[in-house]
């Protein structure tokens, strides 16, 4: 096993962002200004700025800007409202979380599931050991189970050594969702904790989350996923000193004094999920729209099973109705005999599969939609703000690509085939929150236009706007400034540029997922590798390299054309598009750097010693 992560064992998870009513008011004010000014800009673009001599260029760009603005509206809706951080008191007995329980007085029972397929058994052992050290202020019945879809003797031996349960099956039907269903059939805890093979529960996992279930409507609690192995990089001062000696040390020290600490090689794959959990998902709590993300989540068994049984019953009735209709049409009989109906119903029950967790590559968010749409029971979800477990992050671009493609493909498959916007039972706020998630995966379409636009202008001199004049800048600059100010306040405490750059450079992967889903291709269930993959991965970033090369070449061409004269280019147009292109190149460079990233010498030595 690659034990590179051992040197990070002492890391402490970040605290959740503090709630500030004053900052909330400022954020909402600035966000409103940004949307108003943005609407003014987009309206002006459509009505007054189009270059009618080049509509082949002007229309795609203004349409891309409009689609991006719609995404901004959804994002602002998502971030609109935060709530104070509250840690409820841990419940003592089962009646505290299941008010009508016939077993009042007994301790709460919790099953902890570690799902695994081909991961190193010793890696799973680390999670088992941490799960055995969980703290709780009252007697509690905790049962740990390893769900091994790889059916490995070595994994069974680890569970025997640790005295925990081992559950396997003869097939891999439904992959992770099927693995969980099989475990649910063999366990009976009131609650279930879902862990991946590399999940390491912190001692407070149950202590600080179970209190949320005092509300009998809470179906699941999602805790933030924290990657404790993110590369820390090295300071600019240290890097320059190592390469250029004393002079480099001085230059680095001056830069960091002027601009603050600068880390090179820090989190090269932009894996840090704090922006997602502590801002995006946390701000969905008020709308009861935070969805499950799999690992690190705690589920009420009753909620998951009840929703599954209801769906099972609906599917059986649909099968029976379809068969009855087919028989009456073919036989021209008005009624089907009771004996035949009973046989049809039996066959329908036999043919239907009970799926507590949807058999889908994105089973976590899919199951969330099913539970949220159950108006009869009114199930709730909670994003618990405190980190309660730690896990490993993708350590190379290939692994990162496998993981992100699965996220994108799974989400787009739901959008195309079971769009939550049209699912009965969801509230308006829930629909908008899910729309924000799924709409973001369409962003690769307009991002491609934003990457190509400056290249087209710089090479051809053909502008997508009527002119790069003062009128253009009067409209675009206030919008960009208002937007940056609003986002800075809305995500206060977290750096946002790396996430925005990663989203822009994600376009080839997003387009591939979109194309495959649109063609009806099934998204596979790849297991994300937990070991570092060797080699460089420049072949993965060819599209990003192409953007950089074409942007640099077109910039040189446009500058040359201006110097020589006899060109359609304008000075303001060239400067504007070169600056735009630089921003694009910086975003692409992050992905290219990630393709070449290798662990530092210090990390390599640490691995060899272990």
N, C-alpha and C positions, 0 to 999 in steps of 0.2 A: 504493500500500500504506500502511495506517495504521501508522506507525512509533512508536506510543506506547511500545513496550517498550524502545526504545533507551536511555532514561534508567535502566533497571534492569540494563543489561549488566554493571555492576560488582558486582552482588550475588553473594555467595558462598553455596553451599548449606549447610544445617545439617549438623552432624555427627550420626551415629546416636546414639541414646540409649545410655548406658553400661550394661554388664551388671553387676549387683551380686547376688551370691549371698545376702547378708544381706537385701536388699530383696525378693528372690524369696521367702524364707522368711516375711517379714512379710506380703507380698501373699497368699500361699497360706493363711496362718493367718486373715487378715482375710476373705478370700473364703469360706473354709469357715464362719466365724462368720456372715457375711452370708447364705449359703445356708440355714444351719440356722435362723437367726432368721426369714428370709423364709418358709421352709416352715412354721414355727410360726405366723406371721402369717396365711398363706393358709389353713392348716387351721382356725384360729380364725374366719376370715371365713366359711368355709363352714358351720361347725358351730354357731357361737354369735352371730353378729353380723347375720344377715340380717333385714331388715325384711319380715316375712311379709305385712304389709298392703300392700306395694308391690313385689311380686316382679317386676313388669314393669320396674322400675328396679334393684332389688337384684341380680337374677340377671345381667343384662348387665354390670354393673360388676364383680361378683366373678369372672365368667368372664373379663373383660378383664384383671383383676389376675392371674388364674391363667395366662393365656396369656403375659402379660408376664414372669411368674416363670419359665416354661419357657424363654423367650428369654434370661433372665438366666443360667439354668443352662448353656445353650449358649455364651453369651458368656464365662462364667467358664472353661468347658472350653477355649475358644479361647485365652484369655489365660493359661492355667494355668502354662505353662512357657516361659521364654526360654533362649537359649543365648549364650555369649560371642561377641563379634564377631571373626571370623576372616577374614583376607584371604589365600587360598592363593597360593603362588608361581606365577607365570605359566609355562605350559608352553613348551618350546622347539621341539619337533618334533611331527609328527602322531602318532607312536607314543606320545607322552605322554598323548594324549587318546583315541586309537583304538588300543588295544594290539595288535590283530591286523591292523593296516593293512598291505597289501601294498606300500605306498609308503614304508616307513620311511626316515627321513632327510630327507624334504622338509618345507618350512615348512607350518604350518597355514594353511588358506585360509578366508577369512571373506567372505561376501556381506552388504553393508549395504543394506537395502531401505528406500527412502522411498516410502511409499504416498501417493498424492495423487489428487484428482479435479478440484476446481475452486478449490483454494487458489492464492493469488498465487505465481507462479513465483519471484519474488524472495525470498519467505519460504522456499521450499524451498532456494534457493541458499545461504542462511545455514547450514542444516543440512549441506549438501554441503561447504561450506568447513570447518566444524568436523570433519566426518568425515575429511577429508583431512589433518587435523592430529593424528590419533590417535597416541598414543605406545605403543611396545612394545619390550621389551628384547632381542628376538630378531627375526630376519627373519620376516616374516609377509606373506601374500598377501591384501591387502584390496582388495575390488572393490566399488565403490559403484554402485548402480543406482537410478534413479528409476522407479517403477511408476506410470505416468500413465494412469488410467482416464478422463481427460478428453480424451485424444488431442489435445493442444494444441500447435500449432507454437511458441508462446512457451516452453513448458516444454521442448520438444525443443532449442530454441536455447540455453537455459541449460545443459543437459547437454553440448551440444557445446562451449560456452565453457569449461566446467569439466573436460572430458575424462572424463566418467563415463558409465556405461551408461544407455540409455533403453529401457524396455520398456513396450509398450502392447498392446492387443488390440482386436478388432473389436466385442466386446460387453462388458457389465458383469455377466455372470452371476456370482452369488455375492458380488457387491460386494467388500468388502475381502478376504474369504477367497478369492474367485475370483481376485482380483488377485494375491494371494500365490502361489496355485497356478500361475498362468500364469508367474510369475517363476521359480518352482522348476523348471519344465520347461525353462527356458532358462539355468539356472545350475547350478553343481556344487560350490559351496563346502562345506567340512566343517561350517561353522556359518553361521547366518543371524542378523543383527541386525535387529529389526523397529523401524522408526521411522515416526511419523506425519509429515505435511507440516511441522509446526512443531517437530519434535524436533531439539534441538541437542546432539549428543553432546559430552561433556566429554573432554579428552585421555586420561583414565585409564579410559575405558569398557572397553577390551579388557584393558588392563594388570592391572586389579584383579578382573576377572570370569572370565577364561579359566581361571584356576587351579581353579575349581570343577569343570571338566570333566575334571580328572585322574581323577575317579571316572567310569568308563565308563558307569555307570548314570544319571548326571545328564542329563536330556533337555533341560531349559531352566533358565535363570537369569533371574529377574525383578529389575530394579533399581527403586528408588523413583522415582516420577515427581515432579519438582519444578517447581512453577510459579514462575518467577522474576519474574513481572510482577504479583504480588499487590499491590494498593494498600496502602501503608504507613499511610495515614491521617495524622492529626496529633494531637499531644498535647492533652490536656484544657486544659492551661495556655495553649497557643498558641491554641486555638480560642476560649477565653473572652476572652483578651487581644485577639484580632482583633475580637471582637464588642462587648466591654464595656470595653476599654481597661485602665487600670492596675488597677482594682478586680477585673475578671475575671481578670487575671493573678495577683493575690494569692490569690483563691479557688481557682483551678486549682492553684497551687503548693502550697497547704495540703492540698488533696484528694490530690494525687499523693504528697505527703510521708507522709500517713497511710495511704493504700491502695496505694501503689506506682504505677508508670507506667500511665496510662490513655490508650489510643489510640482516637480516634473515626474511624470510616470505614475501619478496618483490615479487610482481607479481607471485604468486605460479603456475599459469597456463600458464605462458609465453604468456600472451595475448597482450602485448605491440606490436602494429603493425608498429612501426616506421621503423624497418628494412625493412619491406615489401614495405611500401609506399615511404619512403625517399631514399631508395637505389634501391630495385629491380624494382618497377614500375616506379619510376622517371627516371631511366636510360633506359627506353624504349621509352622515348619521341622522341629521335633522329630518331628512326625507325618507328615512328607513330604506335606504338604497345602497348601503355598502355591501358589496358582494363577497362571496367566499373566494379565497385564493389558494385553497388547498392546505399546504403545510402550515402548521401553527394555528389551526382553527379548532374550535371546540363545538360540538354539535349535540343538540338534544335529540336522542334517538327517536322519541315519539314523533317529532316534527318530520324527520326524514322518512320514517316508515309510513306515517299517515299519508303524506303527500304521494309516496310511491304507490301505496295501495289504492288511493283514489284514482291516480292515473291508470293503474292497472285495470281497475273496474271500468273506467271510461273506454279504454282501448278494447276490452273484451266486448262491451256493449256495441261498440262501433263495428267490430268484426261480425257479431251476431246479426246486426241490422243489415250489413252489406250482404251477408250470406242469405238472409231471409228474402231480401229484395231480389237477389239473383234467382232464387228458386221460384218465387212467385211469377217472375217475368217469363222464365223458361217453361214452367208448367201451366201457366195461365190460371193457377188456382188462387183464390182470394186469401186463403189462410194456409199456413203450414201446420202439420199435425204436431201435437205436443211432444210426441216421442222424438220426431225429427228435430224439433227445436231444442230439446234437451241434448241430443247428440251434437247439434251445432254448437251449443253453448259449451259443452265439454271439450270439444275440439278447439274452440276459441280460447278457453282457459289454458289448455295444454300448449297452445301455440304462442301465447303471450309470455313475455319475460318480465318479471318483477325487477325494476331497476331503481333502488333507493337513490343511487347516484347515476345520472344520465350516462349511458354508454357513448361517450363523446370525448374527443381530444381535449376539450375545455369543459370537463365534467363539473368543475367547481362553480364557474359562473353560470353554466346552464342550470344546474340544480338550484342555484340562488334565484334565478328568474322564476323557476317553477314554484318555489316556496313563497316568494314575494307576491306572486299573482294569485295566491290562495286567499281570496277575500273572506271566505267563510271562516277560516281560522285566524286570519290576520297576523301571520307570522312576522316577527321582527328580526332584524340583524343589527349587530353592533361591531363597529371597528374599535377595539380596545386600543388606547393610544400608547401603552407601554410595550416595549420589546420584551417578549417572554420566551424567546428561543433564538438560537443562532444556527446558521447553516452555511454551506459553502457556495461560492459564486462561480460562474463560468470563468475559467482561467486561460482561455485562448479563444480566438475569434471563431473557430469552427464550432466549439461548444456553444458560444454565445449565439451564433447563427441558428443552430438547431433549436435552441430554446425560443428565440424570438420568432422564428418562422412558425413554430407550433402555436405560440400565443396569437400571432396575426391570423394564421389560417383557421384556427378554431373559432376566433371571434367573428371573422368574416363568414364562416360557414353558418353560424347562428344568425347573423344579419341577413343572409340570403335565404335561409330555409326556415327560420322560425323567428322572424323579426319581433323583438319585444315591443316595438312601437304599436303593434297591432294585436298583442296578446291580451285577452280579457283578464281583468282583475288587477292590473297594475294601475297605480295612481298616476296622475299627470307628472308629478315630480319624479317618480321612479322611472317613467318612460324617458324623461329628459336626461336623467342620469345615465341610464343605459345607452341612450342615443349618443351621449358625449363619448362614451367608451368606444362604441362600434364605429362611430363616424370618424374618430381619430385614425382608424386603420385605413380609411380611404384617402388620407392625406398625402400618400405617395403620389397620387395622380396630380394634384396641383403643385406639390413640391417639385415634381419633374419639370413643370412649366417654369417655376421660379428659378430653377437651376439653368434651364436652357435660354431664358429670355435675355440675360446680359450677353451671352455668347452670340446669339443671333444678331443683336444690335451691333456689337463691337465688330463682328465680321462684315455685316452688310451695310451698316449705317441706316437701316430702316428702323424707325422708332415705332413702338406700339402705342405711343401717345401722340397727340397732335404736335406737341413741342415740349422740350424740357425748359420751360420758361418759369418765371416767378409764380405764375398761377398754379403750376404743378406742385412746386415746393410749398406754397402756402397751404395746400390741402394735405399733402402727404406728411410733412414734418410734424405738425401738431398731433396727428394720429399716432405716429410712431413714438413720440415723446410721451403722450398720454398713456399709451399701451404699456411702455416700459415702466413708467412710474406705478401704474396700477399693479402690474405683475410683481414688481419689486416689493410692494407693500403686501400684496396678497400671499406671497410666498416668503414673507419676512423670516430671516434666519437661515435660509437655504439658498445656495448659489443656483441660478437657473440656466446659465448659458450652456453648460455642458449638456443638459437634458434637451434643450432646444436644438443644439448642433447635432446631437445623436438622432433626434427625430427627423431632421432634414436629411442626414446621411443614410437613413434607414430605407430610402426610396427603392433600391433594387429588390430588397427582400419583401417589402410591402407589395410591390407590383407583381412579383412572382406569386405570392400568396393569393392576391386578388385574381390573377389570371387563372390559377389552378382551381380556385373555388368557383369562379364564373363558368368554367368548363365542366363543373360537376365532379372534379377529381377529389377523391377522399383524402383528407388530411391524415397522415399516419400518426402513430403513437410512439415517437422515438423516446428512449430513455436518455436524459441529459447526462453525458459522461461526468463523473466526479473526479477524474484524474486529468492532469494537464496533458493536452495533445501536443506532440512535438512538431517542429518545423515552422516555416513561415507560411502565411496564408494570403499572399498578395493576389493569388488567383481569385479570391473571394471578393476583393475590392477593385476589380477592374473598372466597373462603372464609376466609382468614386475617383479613381485615377484619371479616367477619361474626362470627367468634369474639370479636374484641376488642370490637365494639359490643355484642353480646349479653351478654358478661361484665360490661362496665361498667354496662349498663342493669339487669341482674339484681342486681348488687351494690347499686345505688341503691335498687332496689325492696325488697330484703330489709332494708336498713338502715331505710328508711321504714316497712316493716311492723313492725319491732321497736319503733320509736319510737311508732307509733300504737297498737300492741297488737293483741290479737285475731288472732293468727297462729300457725301451726304451727312457725315458725322458732324455734330456740334461739340464744342469744347465741354459745355455743361453735360451733354449727353454722355460723352466718353468718360468724364470724371465720375458721374453718377453710376454708370454701369460698371466701371472698374471697381468702385467701392462696393457695389453690390456683389460683384464677382469675388472680391477678396473675402467677404463674409461667407460666401458659399465655399470657397477653397479652404478656409479655416475649419469649417464644419466637416468637409470631406477629409481633411488632413487628420482629424481625430480618429476616423475609422481606419485610415491607412496606417497611422502609427500603431493602432491596436493590432493590425495584421502582423506587424514586425516585432511586437512587444515580446520580450522574454524576461523571466525572473532575474532579479539582480544577483550578482555573485554571492552576496550575503545569504540569500535564500537558497541558492544551489548548495552552498557549503553546509547550511543547516540541514538540508535534506539528506546529504551524504552522511552526516554524523548520526542522524536518527536511523 
